[in-house]
Amino acid sequence: MSENPGKTGWLPVALVAAVALAVGVWFGLSRDDRGPQVLDVGPTATVLPTARALPAFTLARHDGVPFNNASLRDHWSFVFFGYTFCPDVCPIALSTFREVKAILDQRDGALDGVEFVFVSVDPERDTLERLGQYVTYFDPGFIGVTGDPDQLLTLSRPMGVVYRKVDGNTPEDYLVDHSAGVFLVDPNGAFRAYFPAPHDPAAVATAFMKIADR
């Protein structure tokens, strides 16, 4: 796996606050006392009372296979939005994915029909080849996805994902500030729950089993 650029540092406080506010408002508006009862899994995840359908989009997997709405159906998907040059948050998220997968694998049937998807919001630098090398370093079964910027927005916006490019010293040397949460998509291909950072793998696995009723 290629080394990360020299720049390091966590997301700016303002962006983190904005993301937290956006997510809070998003889910707050989703809760309606007159609507379906919201599944409570504690602070580990926020579950939507009704899964939110995703608009039509078309991207590509790291192996060149098209990735679209149908790719998210008939199984559960843990989805994270980041980029391969990320100095800190993304490696941590993929390491968390690896641990969650290992925990679920130890629980009878819990891992059946579960996929882990890393969506790069930096298609300018993240070629499919680089993306494949990156995600499979953490686990051969992980799926890397990227594509046209407009299509990335089509997928990410309904889930409240926030990201923006931060210019560096050269056009090629930049960071991308982005949401640090994990998004759960259900077997109908709809947005079901949000896991805010930081993530405890055991808690994420337990919450998922409650959400998926396993």
N, C-alpha and C positions, 0 to 999 in steps of 0.2 A: 504494500500500500504506500502511496506517495506520502511524503512528509507534509505536514501542514505548514503554511507560510509563517513567518516569524511573528506576525501580529497575534496578540492574545488579549483576553479580557472578556468580561461578561457583558450581557446586554445592557445598554444604557438604562438607568433607572426610569427615565421618562417613558421609554418604550415598554418596559415591563409593567409599569403602572397603567399605561394605556391599554395594554393587552388584558390585564386583570380587570380593568373597568369594562372593556368591551365584552369580555366573556361573562362578567357578572350581570351586565345589562341584558345580554343575549339570553342567558338562561333565566334571568328574572322574568323577562317578558314571556318566556316559554312556559312558566308556571302559572296555572290558572286553577283557583280553588274549585271551579265548576267543572274542570276537565278531569282527565284520567289521573289516578293517584300516581305520584312520582315515586319510583323505587329509591329508597334511601340506602346507600352503601357507605355512608360516612364521608369524611373529607377527601378520601382517595379519589373519588370520581363524582361528577355531576351527570345524572341521567336525565335525558329529555323525557317528558311525560308521553310524548308521541315522537317516534323516529322521524327525522326530517329528510325527505327525498332530495337527492342530489340532481342538479341539471345535467343534461347530456354533455359529455366531454370526451376528448380523445387525446391520449398521450402515448408514450412508448415505454415498455419495460427495458431493463438494461440488456436483455438478450434480443432486443429488436421486435419482440411480439407486441402488437397494439395493446394498449391498456385503456379501457373505457368503463362505462357503467356496468357492463356485463361482467367485467373482471372482478367486480366487488360483490357479485351475487353468489348465493349458495354456500357462503362461508362467512365467518367473522373475520374482520381485518383490523389490526392495530395499525394506525397510520401516523407517521411523523413527517413534518415538513422541515427541511433543512438544506444543507449543501456540503459537499465533500471537503471543502477548504475550511470548514468550521473548526475553530481551535479548541472548543470545549463542550458546548451543549450537545452537539450531534453525536460525538463519540460516546458521551454519557448515555444518551437516549438509546443508541444501538446496543450498548452494553446492557442496558435495562431490558431491552427486547430479548436479548439472549438469555438473561436470567429468568424472565417471565416465561419464556418458551420452555426452559429446563424445568421450572416448577410445574407448569401445566403438564409436561410430559410424564411427570411422576404421579399424576392423579388420573386415575382410570377414565379414559375417554375425554378428558378436559381439553386436550390439544387437537382433537379431531376437527378438521375443517377450520383451522385458524391460520391466518397468514399475517406476515409482518411486512409492511410496506414503508419504504423510505422515499419520499417525494422531494426531489431536488428543485428548489426555487431559484437555482443559479444555472439555467441551461446554457448560458454563454460560455461557461468553463466546464461544466459537468457533462462531458460526452457520455454516451451510453457505455463505452468501454471503461472509462474511468469510474463511472457510477457502479458498474458491475464489480470491478476490482474492490471498490470501497465496501459495498454492503456484504459481499461474500466473504470478506476478511472477518467479519463478525459472525456470520453464519451462512453456510452455502445455500440455505433455503430462503434467505431474505430476498426481497424483491426491490430493486431500485427503479424509480420511475421519474421521467421528466419529459419536457416537450415545449411546445409553443407557449410563450409567456401568457397570452390571452387564455389559452386552455388551462394553464395552471391557476389563473385567477378564477376561472369558471368552477374548478374543483374546490379551491381553497376558501373562497369568500363565503359560501353558505355555512361553513363550519366556523367562521369567525377568525380564520388564520390571518395573522398580520406579518408582513415582511417588507423590508426595504433595503436597497443597496446603499452602502456607506463608502464613499470614494476614498481611495488610498493615495499613495505617492505616485503611482502610475496607473494607467487605465486597466491593467491586468491585476493590480494589487489592491484588492478591496475586500471588505467584509459584507456580510448580509445579516442585518438584524432580523430576527424572526421569532415567532411564537415558540415556546419551549414545551408546550403541552402535547399529549398524545390523544389522538382522536379514534374513537371506536365506531366502525361501520358494521351494521348487522347483515344477515344473510339476504335481506331484500335490497341491499346496496344503499341503505339509508343511514344517515348520521344518527347514532344512538346515544353516545356518551363522550364525556371529555375528562381526561385525567390531567390535572394541573401538575406542574413541576413544583418541587422535586418529587421524584418517583421512588417509592419503596417497592421493589419487584414482588415481594410476597403479598403486600397489600393490593397491588394492581391485579395479581393473579386471582386473589380471593374475591375482589370486587367483580372481576370479569365473570367468574363462575356464578356469582349471584345474578348478574345481568343476563347471562346466557342460560341461566337456570340449569347448571350442570352440577 
